[in-house]
Structure formats: structure tokens, C-alpha cells
């Protein structure tokens, strides 16, 4: 086993060196932040729920699903995790500031405007406090990059807390109002919080607990009245302000193109483009049945990137003011677009080409954040070279990729590459 880990460590170092050398040879681009070329806001749906042994002292449920051992290496040479896919960044922790910075940088260099964060409220139950903490930390990096953000609220938290008897059913609305008031005081009034029709956008995954009349109660007394958008199939029942699309996987079987494209037809048939948030997704391949969590929802083939391209083009054609890309990193459902061993940079490169012009960020620039992140992990404890990498990362956040690349080519970093290759 020790030899296996030595081999994996050598491969990781080789990847770091190769990535940095590759980006250093990229075509030079301007140091000014890239100007967006498309009209709608492009927001990636983000899951802040991962925990790693290295950073948090344990492997979180979303890497293991109580079934997989990430310390073991599978026949494919990758850690055994609760996913069919493996991030190029390694098995990360959503509380790692260097990882959060890397993710935000990758989104910015791909031309995204910001993030929609999956959020479970402020109550300290289950892992909700951890998710809230990670969300707050992520938003700091989003703000630093000058990008936008919005929240996707999971009201199923109340269902679980009521079932677990940590919250009385009679108190559920009061607990929900605490979360709404927290958003109102800390997020809704932020100039970087994404709006639709002039109001803060609040997506709700469902709803799955609160009833129609309770949603009005949750909004009472707020300074900033959010526009609440639900999943399409329940909007009529709950009477909320609009809907957002999602990858329509159901029935436990592969979903044909005609079926999921028909779902998009129905979503985009609405007369008012501001009544819906458009959706783009790369596919859907969950691990739930293998993990023995539940039956699979079904699957939508990635089709070598064609599903991403088709859904994104349709989203732009829809004229919705917001396009949500679902998702950045839901590994359990196989909807992630962040770089993986299986798909590489395929989806990010496509989106960058669709959103930015040739004078903006390059494909080589896209690889800078991960190269720096992996080098920072490898050189933990080396204060001098960490300082150089920290400076480079700050430049990348500011969109100054040429300056970052030049810094990484300084003599000290060349010495590092030559001696640790």
C-alpha cells in the first residue's frame, strides 16, 4: 500500500509540474478582467458540502456515502469515492480557502458571472452548520473576484429536523424565518447578490416542506423581498414567483434526448422570460444505487460534451436573464462541470469559447488556478515559495493572468520545477 501511495504522490507532482509548465507556455493575454460577451448572467450551481481527511480530519459523507473508502485505490487508479468521476483537484474540502479560491478563479476565467449556492439554513443540526460556514467562506472569495452570487434554499431541512424531533412542527416556520432574516440582513441587500426583475433571486429546491401560505409568512418583515423560484412541476401548487429548470432525470432509467429536450421545450414555452431561470447541464449519472443510498433517479448521457453544448445553446436562446449551470460539483449525481480525470476541461473550455472572445482569457489561463492550487498543497510548510504562489493566486483572482504567469516563471519557481520534477 505504501508503494501505491508513493506512486500516486509522484503522479500528483508530475501533474503539478506539467500543469504549471503548460500554462507558462500559453499565448499571452491582456491583464484586464475579461468583459462578458453574453447578456444573461451565467451562474454555476455549487455544492459546499465536501470534507476531506487532510483538511477536516475525516472523509465527509459526500465522498463516502458510508459505502466507499477514499483511502483505497480502485482498479482505475483513482480513490474509491461516491461518484463515477474524480476531480483533477483531488478529493478536496469545501472549507479549504485555497480550494474555494481556485474554484472561483476557474469560473471567472471560463466567463461565468457567479454562483448559486446550495444552502441549508442557519440551524445547527445534521451538517447544516458546516454547510452554512462553508457558504459564508465561499462568498468571501466570490466577492473578492467581483462576481455575483445567489442562494438555492433547501427547505427539506425543516422536514428532516421535524422528523428527527430537533424542531417541533409548530416551530418550523419560526425556524425558517430565522434563515430568511439572516439572508435579508447579510445577503439580499448586497450589490453583488444576483437579482431578477429587480429583486433578489432565491431558488428553492422543491419546495419540499413548507406549504403555500407559509411562504408568504417566511417573507414577512424582510427589507428586501426576494423573488422565490421553485422547480417547474410544483410552481402552480405553491404559487411562487417563478421557476428554475433542472436536469430532468427520473424513473430509474436512461432518459432519451426527446424526453429531456421536451422538458426544455415546456420550460421555455413560458411567455415571460423573467418568469424562469434557464438551465444548462452536462448530463446526469448518479451513484445512488451503487452506494445503496436509494434507487437511481435515472441517467442523462454526457455524450462527449454534446449534452452540455445543446442545453447551453438552448438556454441562451431562451432569453432568460439568468442561466444556471447545474452543477459545478455534484459528484454524487455526476452533473459536475469542474475539471475531472474523466472529462478533463471539456465543459469549461466549451463554455469559455461560448462566453468570451479571443482577446479575453485563454484555454491556458483556465489551467492556472488548478496548477497553483496543487502546488500550494504540495509545498505546504515552504513559506518562501508559498508566498510566491499566494501572490500569483491573488493576481489570478484579479484576472491578471499574464502577471501571474510571469511571476510563476521567476527564477525561484524555475528552480523549484527543475529540482522537484
C-alpha positions in Angstrom: 0.0 0.0 0.0 2.9 2.4 0.8 4.3 1.9 -2.6 0.9 2.6 -4.2 0.8 5.9 -2.4 4.3 6.8 -3.4 3.4 6.2 -7.0 0.2 8.4 -6.6 2.3 11.1 -4.9 4.8 11.1 -7.8 1.9 11.2 -10.3 0.4 14.2 -8.4 3.7 16.0 -8.5 4.1 15.3 -12.2 0.6 16.7 -12.8 1.6 19.9 -10.9 4.7 20.4 -12.9 3.1 19.6 -16.2 0.2 21.9 -15.5 2.4 24.9 -14.5 4.8 24.3 -17.4 1.8 24.1 -19.8 0.2 27.3 -18.6 3.6 29.1 -18.7 3.8 28.5 -22.4 0.3 29.8 -23.2 -0.4 32.6 -25.5 -0.1 36.0 -23.8 -3.4 37.7 -23.0 -4.3 41.1 -21.5 -4.2 41.7 -17.8 -7.5 43.4 -17.6 -10.5 41.4 -16.4 -12.4 39.9 -19.3 -15.6 41.6 -20.5 -18.6 39.4 -20.7 -19.9 38.9 -24.2 -23.4 37.4 -23.5 -26.4 39.2 -22.0 -27.7 36.8 -19.3 -26.0 36.1 -16.0 -24.2 32.8 -16.1 -24.3 31.2 -12.6 -23.0 27.8 -11.6 -24.9 25.8 -9.0 -22.4 25.0 -6.3 -22.3 22.3 -3.5 -20.4 23.4 -0.4 -20.6 20.0 1.3 -17.3 18.1 0.9 -15.0 17.2 3.8 -11.5 15.6 3.4 -9.3 13.7 5.7 -6.4 16.0 5.1 -8.3 19.2 5.9 -11.1 18.3 8.3 -9.7 15.1 9.8 -12.4 12.9 8.3 -13.9 11.9 5.0 -17.4 13.5 4.7 -20.5 11.7 3.6 -20.5 13.1 0.1 -17.2 11.4 -0.7 -18.1 8.1 1.0 -21.9 7.8 1.3 -21.0 5.4 4.1 -20.0 2.9 1.4 -16.7 3.9 -0.1 -13.2 4.3 1.3 -11.3 7.2 -0.3 -8.1 6.0 1.2 -8.3 2.9 -1.0 -7.3 3.0 -4.7 -9.6 1.3 -7.3 -8.7 -0.6 -10.4 -8.9 2.7 -12.3 -6.1 4.1 -10.2 -8.3 6.7 -8.5 -9.6 6.8 -4.9 -12.8 4.9 -4.3 -15.4 7.5 -3.8 -19.2 8.0 -4.1 -19.0 9.1 -7.7 -18.3 7.8 -11.2 -16.0 10.9 -11.6 -12.9 12.2 -9.9 -11.8 15.8 -9.7 -8.5 16.9 -11.1 -8.1 18.9 -7.9 -8.1 15.7 -5.8 -10.6 14.9 -3.0 -11.0 18.4 -1.6 -12.6 20.1 1.4 -15.2 22.8 0.9 -13.8 24.7 3.9 -10.3 24.9 2.4 -9.8 28.6 1.4 -7.2 27.7 -1.3 -9.7 25.3 -2.9 -12.5 27.9 -2.8 -10.3 30.5 -4.3 -9.3 28.0 -7.1 -12.9 27.2 -7.9 -13.9 30.9 -8.1 -10.9 31.6 -10.3 -11.8 28.8 -12.7 -15.3 30.0 -13.0 -14.2 33.6 -13.7 -11.7 32.5 -16.3 -14.4 30.5 -18.0 -16.6 33.6 -18.3 -19.1 32.9 -15.6 -20.7 35.8 -13.7 -21.1 34.0 -10.4 -22.5 31.2 -8.3 -25.8 29.8 -7.0 -25.0 28.1 -3.7 -26.9 25.2 -2.3 -27.8 26.3 1.3 -29.5 24.5 4.2 -30.2 27.4 6.5 -28.5 28.6 9.8 -29.7 25.9 12.2 -27.1 23.8 13.9 -28.5 20.3 13.1 -27.1 17.5 11.0 -24.4 19.0 8.8 -26.2 22.3 8.2 -23.9 24.5 10.4 -20.9 23.2 8.4 -22.7 23.9 5.1 -23.5 27.4 6.3 -20.0 28.1 7.4 -18.6 26.9 4.0 -21.1 29.1 2.2 -20.1 32.2 4.1 -16.4 31.4 3.3 -17.2 30.8 -0.4 -19.0 34.1 -0.7 -15.9 35.9 0.6 -13.9 34.6 -2.4 -16.8 35.4 -4.8 -16.9 39.0 -3.6 -13.1 39.3 -3.9 -13.3 38.2 -7.5 -16.1 40.8 -8.2 -18.6 38.1 -9.1 -22.2 37.6 -8.2 -24.0 35.0 -6.1 -27.4 33.8 -5.1 -28.8 31.1 -2.8 -30.8 27.9 -3.5 -32.6 27.2 -0.2 -33.3 23.7 0.8 -36.5 23.7 2.8 -36.2 20.0 3.2 -34.0 20.8 6.2 -37.2 21.5 8.2 -38.7 18.2 7.1 -35.7 16.4 8.5 -35.4 18.3 11.7 -39.1 17.8 12.4 -38.9 14.1 11.7 -35.8 13.9 13.9 -37.7 15.9 16.6 -35.0 18.5 16.9 -37.6 21.1 15.8 -41.3 21.0 16.7 -43.6 21.1 13.7 -45.3 24.2 15.3 -42.0 26.0 15.3 -40.9 25.1 11.8 -42.0 28.5 10.3 -40.2 30.4 13.0 -37.0 28.4 12.3 -37.4 29.1 8.6 -37.9 32.8 9.3 -34.6 32.9 11.1 -32.9 31.7 8.0 -34.8 34.2 5.8 -34.0 37.1 8.2 -30.3 36.1 8.1 -30.3 36.2 4.3 -32.1 39.5 4.4 -29.5 41.0 6.8 -26.4 39.6 5.2 -27.0 38.8 1.6 -30.1 40.2 -0.1 -29.0 43.8 0.0 -25.5 43.1 -1.2 -24.9 44.8 -4.6 -23.2 41.5 -5.7 -26.3 39.4 -4.9 -28.0 38.4 -8.2 -31.4 39.8 -8.9 -34.2 39.0 -11.3 -36.8 41.6 -12.2 -35.1 43.9 -9.7 -35.5 41.6 -6.7 -33.0 39.2 -5.0 -33.3 35.8 -6.6 -34.0 32.9 -4.1 -34.2 29.5 -5.7 -35.9 26.8 -3.6 -35.1 23.2 -4.3 -38.7 22.0 -4.3 -40.4 23.2 -2.1 -40.3 20.0 -0.1 -41.8 21.1 3.2 -43.4 24.5 3.6 -47.0 24.9 2.3 -48.2 27.7 0.0 -49.4 30.1 2.7 -46.2 29.6 4.8 -44.0 31.1 2.0 -45.8 34.4 2.5 -45.2 34.2 6.2 -41.5 33.5 5.7 -41.1 36.7 3.7 -42.9 39.0 6.2 -40.9 41.8 7.6 -37.9 41.5 5.2 -36.3 44.7 4.0 -35.5 43.0 0.6 -38.4 40.9 -0.8 -36.9 38.0 -2.7 -38.3 36.6 -5.9 -38.7 32.9 -5.0 -38.3 30.4 -7.8 -39.3 26.8 -7.5 -38.9 23.7 -9.6 -41.3 23.8 -12.5 -43.6 20.9 -11.6 -44.6 22.5 -8.3 -45.0 26.2 -9.1 -48.7 26.0 -9.5 -49.1 24.3 -6.2 -47.1 26.8 -4.2 -47.8 29.9 -6.2 -44.2 31.2 -6.1 -42.7 34.0 -8.3 -41.1 31.8 -11.0 -39.3 28.6 -11.8 -35.8 27.3 -12.5 -35.0 24.3 -14.6 -33.0 21.2 -13.6 -31.6 18.1 -15.2 -34.8 16.0 -15.6 -33.7 12.6 -14.5 -36.5 10.4 -13.2 -37.9 6.9 -13.4 -34.7 5.0 -12.8 -33.9 4.6 -16.5 -31.8 6.3 -19.1 -33.7 9.4 -20.3 -33.9 9.8 -24.1 -32.9 13.0 -25.8 -36.5 13.6 -27.0 -37.7 13.4 -23.3 -35.3 15.8 -21.7 -35.3 18.1 -24.7 -39.1 18.1 -24.4 -38.7 19.2 -20.8 -36.7 22.2 -22.1 -39.4 22.9 -24.7 -42.0 23.2 -21.9 -39.8 25.3 -19.7 -39.0 27.8 -22.5 -42.6 28.0 -23.7 -43.4 30.4 -20.9 -44.2 33.9 -22.4 -42.3 35.9 -19.8 -38.5 35.1 -19.9 -38.2 36.6 -16.4 -40.6 34.0 -15.1 -37.9 31.3 -15.3 -34.2 30.7 -14.9 -32.8 28.8 -17.8 -30.9 25.6 -17.3 -27.8 24.0 -18.8 -26.4 20.7 -17.7 -23.7 18.3 -18.9 -25.7 15.1 -18.1 -26.8 13.1 -15.1 -25.1 9.9 -13.9 -25.8 9.3 -10.2 -24.1 6.8 -7.9 -27.0 6.3 -5.5 -27.9 2.7 -6.4 -24.2 1.6 -6.3 -23.8 3.3 -2.9 -27.0 1.6 -1.7 -28.5 5.0 -0.7 -31.6 4.7 -2.9 -32.6 3.7 -6.4 -31.0 5.6 -9.2 -33.0 8.6 -10.4 -32.2 7.7 -14.0 -29.5 9.0 -16.3 -28.8 11.5 -19.0 -25.7 10.7 -21.1 -23.0 13.3 -21.2 -22.5 12.3 -24.8 -18.9 13.6 -25.0 -20.0 17.1 -24.2 -22.8 17.3 -26.7 -25.5 17.5 -23.9 -23.7 20.5 -22.3 -23.5 22.3 -25.6 -27.1 21.6 -26.6 -28.6 22.7 -23.2 -26.4 25.8 -23.0 -27.3 26.9 -26.5 -31.0 26.4 -25.8 -30.6 28.3 -22.5 -29.1 31.3 -24.3 -31.8 31.2 -27.0 -34.5 31.3 -24.3 -33.8 35.0 -23.5 -34.0 34.3 -19.7 -31.9 36.9 -17.8 -30.2 34.1 -15.8 -28.7 30.8 -16.9 -28.0 28.3 -14.2 -25.4 25.6 -15.0 -26.2 22.6 -12.9 -23.8 21.8 -11.5 -20.3 22.8 -10.7 -19.6 19.9 -8.4 -22.4 17.5 -7.6 -20.3 14.4 -7.9 -22.9 12.1 -6.4 -25.2 12.8 -9.4 -22.5 13.2 -12.0 -23.6 16.7 -13.1 -20.3 18.4 -12.4 -18.5 20.6 -15.0 -15.4 21.3 -13.0 -12.3 19.5 -14.5 -12.2 15.8 -13.8 -9.9 12.9 -14.8 -12.7 11.5 -16.9 -13.8 14.7 -18.8 -10.7 16.9 -18.4 -11.5 20.6 -19.1 -14.0 19.7 -21.8 -17.1 21.6 -20.5 -15.2 24.6 -19.2 -13.3 25.0 -22.4 -16.6 24.9 -24.4 -18.2 27.5 -22.1 -15.2 29.8 -22.2 -15.3 29.7 -26.0 -19.1 30.4 -26.0 -18.8 33.3 -23.5 -15.6 35.1 -24.1 -13.8 36.4 -27.2 -10.2 35.5 -28.3 -8.9 38.7 -26.6 -10.1 37.6 -23.2 -8.9 34.6 -21.1 -7.3 31.6 -22.9 -7.5 27.9 -22.5 -4.0 28.1 -21.0 -5.4 30.6 -18.4 -8.0 28.1 -17.4 -5.3 25.8 -16.2 -3.5 28.4 -14.0 -5.8 28.2 -10.9 -5.5 24.4 -10.5 -1.7 24.4 -11.2 -1.3 27.0 -8.4 -3.7 25.1 -6.0 -1.9 21.8 -6.4 1.5 23.5 -6.0 0.3 25.2 -2.8 -0.8 21.8 -1.4 2.5 20.2 -2.4 4.6 22.9 -0.9 2.8 23.2 2.4 5.3 24.4 5.0 7.6 26.1 2.5 6.9 29.7 3.4 9.1 31.4 0.8 7.6 29.6 -2.2 4.1 29.6 -0.7 4.4 33.4 -0.7 5.1 33.4 -4.4 2.2 31.1 -5.1 -0.1 33.3 -2.9 0.9 36.4 -4.9 0.2 34.5 -8.2 -3.2 33.4 -6.9 -4.2 37.0 -6.0 -3.2 38.1 -9.5 -5.4 35.3 -11.0 -8.3 36.4 -8.8 -7.9 39.9 -10.2 -7.9 38.5 -13.8 -4.2 39.4 -14.3 -3.2 36.1 -15.8 -0.1 37.3 -17.7 1.3 38.9 -14.5 0.6 35.6 -12.6 2.3 33.6 -15.3 5.3 35.9 -15.3 5.6 35.6 -11.5 5.5 31.8 -11.8 8.3 32.0 -14.2 10.6 33.7 -11.8 14.0 32.1 -11.1 12.9 30.7 -7.8 9.9 28.8 -9.3 12.0 27.5 -12.2 14.5 26.2 -9.6 11.6 24.5 -7.9 10.4 22.8 -11.0 13.8 21.7 -12.1 14.7 20.1 -8.7 11.3 18.5 -7.9 10.4 17.3 -11.3 
